């Protein structure tokens, strides 16, 4: 049972399992996209929406989910979000058309946003000292590895074709796993809530969600439809909605409220620079996972399992890097972050060279070394950017600051699929290798910019780690 006022050791892993499922679900569909397209007769733009609407709903509702947990009880919201996620996964798994699948993915992302913020908030409220530090580090490793393992598991499930169900088990697997987590959490996770919960910024949440929708839908659909008038109107509306969001958030903070995106926090140099950098990083990462799966299957003729297995070297090195990066950053500071970016850039350059020069006679084994470099480098870069964003955030606003961070990170993932993913799909008919090379070269350019800008970030100290724990 949960300890009085604390969290049982096994409870940490139960909560991490609960967070793993929705984080992995953003990426698990990537290797299944060709199969989904054939099964549901989906257009390339519709496939992009299957990925990006999940990220949009997740990003838009994340801070709201955290504040609802603070107010009504984190374990209660964890269970509500988990039940919703299970039901939405069922709807995805039985979807008869691509349109229903897209709607179900939207709901799945929204319920994930109710579930995930409760994990770190519970760690913060129920653990102390080294146990808290270890749990937060494990969450960082879990969130990173879930992205890559999601594609590996997706490939395995699609290739297994259980009972002739093709791609559907990638969603249906969430049902038994979610049920196990549900009942286990009731035994080992204590009830907890914030003694002073921040208010729920409903206007800010609605405006931010509308801005993301107005931006990402036309970017995803515009090219395939020939940029009709409504796509251009939505992009213009996104600009207006963004301005309205800023005005409403400033007014809310002036009234003494805690808005969804607090302007005073966004003015901090560490926040403004760090958020811009982690959003760019996420754009590149989201696009990479999307185009890599499609290129390996559609271009190199690999099946879904082989496509998922191909990413395993990256997963292993990301996990190892996540474990050692805190010590490296403590010792070398911003230099470790820059070094991680250089290693990742080297891996990306090597990957492009192998794919473009050797096409189409490229074996998946040849990709192992560049993928290992990419995984090792991005784990260090990701950890460093995460800490940089929170470096100057006041301790009492650590949860708000990290909520903004995760929101923009998820927005960046969806934006990467909508922009660089669309570019890839536009170039793919002419040459798959050229399309892959251009998109990965774009990510290479992003990483170079991040390395050059790393000196603009605040210096890292051990004090910052304890004063500003990662919390959503």
N, C-alpha and C positions, 0 to 999 in steps of 0.2 A: 504494500500500500504506500501511498505518498506520505512522506514524512510531514509532520506538522509544520506548516509554514514553509516547507522546502520541497524540492523535487527529488524523487528517488533516482538513483543512478541509471536504472533501466529506463526511467521516464525520459531521460535525455535522448536516448536512441529511438524511443517511440515517437517523440516529437520530430526528430530528424527524419524519420521515415515518413511522417505526415508531410513534411516540407518537400521531401525528395520527389514525391509523386507529381505534384503540379509543376515543379521546376523542370523535371524531365519531360513533362508533357508538351512543353513549348517546342521541344526538339524532336520528340519521338516520331512525329509525322513525317519528318524530312525524307527518310529512306522509304517511306510508304507512298510518297506522292505519285510516282509513276503507276503504281498499282491502283491507287485511288482514281487516278485519271482514266485508266482503262475501265475500271469497274463502274464508275458513275458518269462516265463521259464528260469529265470536267475540263474546262478550258485552263490554260496556264494561269490566267488572272485569277480564276476561282481557286486554284491550288495555292496561290499566294495568300488569298484571303483566309484559307484554312489555317495557315500559320499566323498571319499578322493580326486577325481579329482577336485571337486568344491573347496576344501580347498587349493589344490596345485595351481590352477590358481589364486585364490584370493590372496594367499600369495605372489606368484611370481610377480604379477602385481600391488600390492598395492602401493608401493613407486612410481612406474612410474605413476600411476593414480594421486597421490598427486602432483607430479611435473608438469604433464600436466595441472592440474587445476591452479597451480601457474602461469603458463606461458600463458595459453589461456583463463583463466577465470574460477573461481570455480563453479559459477552457470551454466555456459555453459556445463562444464564437468559433473556436477550433472545431468543435463537434458539428455545429451548424454548417460551417464551410465544408467540412469533410463529407457530410451527408449530401450536400448540394453537388459537390464535385463527383461523388459516386453516381448520383442520378444523371448528371450531365454526361459523364463518361458512358453510361448505358445508352443515352440518347445518341451520342456520337457513334457508338458501336453498332447500332441498329439503323442508322440513318439510311433511308432508301434513295435519297437524292443528294446532290452536292449542296443545294441550298439549305436543306435541313441540317446537313453536317456543319455548314458555316454558322448557322444560328446556334447549334448545340455547342460549338467551340466558343462562341461568344459567352454563353452562359457558363461554360466550364472555366473560362478565364476569370469571370466575375466571382465565382464561388472560390476559386483558388486565392483570390485577393482577400477573402474573408478568413481563410485558413492560415496562410503562410505568415502574416505579421504576428500572429499569436505565439509563434515558436520562440523567436528571439526575445519578445517582450516577457514571456514566461521565464526564460533563462535569466533575464535581468532582474525579475522580481523575486525569484525563488532560490537563486544560487548566489554564492559569495566566493570571493578570493579566487584561488586557483581553479576551482570547479567551474566557476563562471567563465574564466578565461579559456579553459579547455573546451567548454561547450560551444563558445562563440567561434573558436578556431575550427572545431568540427563542423559547425554550420557553414563556414566559409568554404571548407573543403567539399562539403556535401553539395552546396549550390553549384560549385564549379563542375564537379565530377558528374552531377546529374545531367548536365547538358550533353556531355559526350556519351555517357552510358545510355541516355535516352535513345540516341541514334543506334547504338549497338543492340539494345534490347528490341528496338523497333525492327531492325533487320532480321533478328532471330525469329521474332513472332510472325512477321510477314512470310518469311521463307518456310516456316513450319506449316503454314496453311492449315491450321488446326480445324479438323472437321469440315474442310472446304470453306472456311470463313475468310480466307484471304487476309486483308489488312485489318479487319475488325478487332482482332484480339489486342491490338496496340492500345485500344481504349477499354475493352472489356476486362483486361487484366487489372485495371484499377479497382474493379468491384470487389473481388476477394481480398486484395491487398488493403483496400480502404476499410473494409469491414474488420479485418484483423487489427488495424491501427485504432479504429473506433473503440473496440472493446478493451484493447490493451491500455489505451489512454485513460479510460474510466477507472482503471485500477491504480495507475501509477502517477497520474498528473493531477496536482492539487488545483482547486479553484483559486483564482486570484484576479484582482482587478486593480486599476490605478486609484489611489485615494483622492487624486485631483485630476480627473480626466479632462483633456482639452475638448472644447466644443466641436461639434460636427459642422464643417464648412460645406453645407449643401450647395450654395450657389457656385463656390469655387470648384467643387467636384464636378458639377454638371457642365460648367463652362470649359473646364480642362478636358473632360471626356469629349465634348462636342468639337473642341479644337483638334484633338488627335484624330477623331473620325473624319472631320472635314479635310484634314491633311493627307491621311494615309489611304483612304478609299480612292480618291482620284489618282494618286501616285501608283496605286496597285492596278487599277482598272483602265487608266487613261490610254496607255500605249496600245493595248489590245483592241480598244474600241475606236481608235483614231482620234482621241481627245475631243469628244463631243462637248457641246456648250456647258452641259451640267458639270463636267469635271473641272472646267476652268472656273465656273461659278463657285464650286466648293473650295477650290484653292484660294480664291479671293475671300470667301467667307471665313476660311481658317485664319487669315491675317486679322480680320475684324474681330473674330472670337478671341484670338490671342491678346489683342489690345484690351478687349473687355475684361478678360481674365486678370490682366495686370491691374486694371483700374479697380475691379471688385476686391482683389486681394489687398491692395494698398488701403482701401477704405476699411476693410475688415480689421486690419492690423491697427489702423488709426483709432478704431473703437475699442481697442484693448483685447480683441479676440486673437486666436491662433489660427490663421488661415491655412489652407491646404499647402500653398507655396509661399511661406513668409518672406516678404520683400527684404526685411532687415537681415535675414539669414543669407539670402541670395546676393546681398551686397558684400558679404565677407569675401576677401580675395581668395581664400582657400576654397570656399564654396563655388564662387563664380568660375574660377579657373578649373578646379577639380571636376565640377559637374560638366563643363563643356568637354573636358578631356575624356571622362568616362562615358559620356554619350557618344562621342566619336568612336571610342573603343568598342562600344556595344553595337554600333552600326556595322563596323567591320566584322565583328564576331558573328552576329546574326546572319549576315550575308554569306560568310564563309561556310557555316554549317548547312545553309540552304543549297548553295551552288555545288558544294563538294559532293553531297549525296546524289544530286541529279547528274553531275558529270560522270561519276564513277559508274552509275547504272546506265544512263542513256548513251554515254560516250565510250566507256571501256567495257560495256557488256557484262558488268558484275550483277549478280542477283542481290536482293535486299540484304541477305545475311552477310554476304561478302562486303557490301557497302558499309554496313554497320561495323564489321570486324576491321575494316581498313582504318577506322578512326581510333582503334584501341591504343596504338602507341601514343597518340595525343592524350588520351584519357589517363594513361598510366603516369605520364610525365606531369600532367596538370595536377594529379593527386599528390605526387611526391613534392612538386613545387609548392603546392598550397601548405604542406606541412613544414617546409623549411623556410618559406618566405618571411614569416614574422621575425625569425632570428637574423636573417640576412638584412632585412630592412632596419632592424634595431642597430645593426653594426655599421652598415654602409649608407643608410638613409636614402636620399634621392638617387644616389649612384646605383643602388640595387635596382631601383625602378627603371632607370635608363638602360642598365645592362640587360634587364629582362626584355625591354623593347627591342634592343639590338639583336638579341638571340632570336626573338620572334620574327623580326624583319629578315634575318638571315634564313630562317626556315621557310618563310614565304617566298623569298627569291629563289631558293633551291627548288621548292615545289613547282613554281612556274616554269623554271628551266627544264625540269624533268618532264612535265606535262606537255609543254609546247614543243620542245626539241625532239622528244621521243614519241610523240603522238603518231598513230594510235597504238603503237607497240609498247605500251607502258604496263608493267605489272604492278599489282598493289604492294608487293614487297618493296619495290623501289621507293615508295612513298613513305616508308616507315621512318627513315632518318629525318627528313624535313618535318614530318608531323611531330616527332619527338621534340625537335627544337621549338616548334610553334607552341606545343603544350607547356613546355618548361618556361619559355619566355613570357607567355601571356599570363601564367599563374602569378609570376612575380609582378608584372605590370598591373594586373587586376588588383592584387592585394595592396600595392602601393597607392594606387588611385583611390581605393576605398578608404584608406587611412587619411589620405591628403584631404579629401572632402570634409571629413569630420574634425580636422586638426584644430580649428579655431571655434567650433560650435560650443556655446555654453553648455555645461553639464546638464542643466535642467531642460535643455532643448535637444539633447542627444537623440531621443526617439523621433522627434519631428525632423531633425536634420537627416537622419538615416532613412526616414520614410521618403523624403524628397529625393535622396540619392537612388533608392531602389526604383522609385517611380520613373525617373529619367533613364535609368539603366534599361528597364523593360521597354520604355518608349523607344530607346535607341535600337534595341533588338528588332522591334517591329518595323522601325524606319529602315533598317538595313535590308530587310526582306522586300519592303515596298520600293526601295530606290535601286540599290545595287542588284537585288534579285530581279527586278523588272528589266534592268539593263542586260543582265545575263540572258533572260528569256527573249529579249529583242534580238540579241546577237547570235543566239544558239542555232537558229536555222541555217545560217551561213557557215558557221564553223564553231563547233563545241569547244575545241581547244582554244580558239581565239577568245571566245566569250569568257571561258574560265580564266585565261591569262589576264584579260583586262580587268575583271572584277577583283582577282587576287592582287593584281598590281595596284588597284585602288586601295585595297586594305593595306598593302605595303606602304603606300604614301601616307595613309592615316597614322600608321605606327611610327614612321619617321617624324611626322609632325609632333606626335606625343613625346618622342625621345627629346626632340629639340626644345619642347616646352616644359620638360620635367624640372628644369632649373627655376621655373616660375612658381613652383609649388612650395609650401612651407617645409621647413626642416622637420624631420621626424624625431620624436623623443619618446622614451618609455612612458613618460607621464601622460602623453596623449592617448596611449592605448588604454590606460586604466580610467582616465577621466572621460573618455568619449567612446564607450563601448558601442559596437555595432548593434543597432536595434532598429526594427521596423515598426 
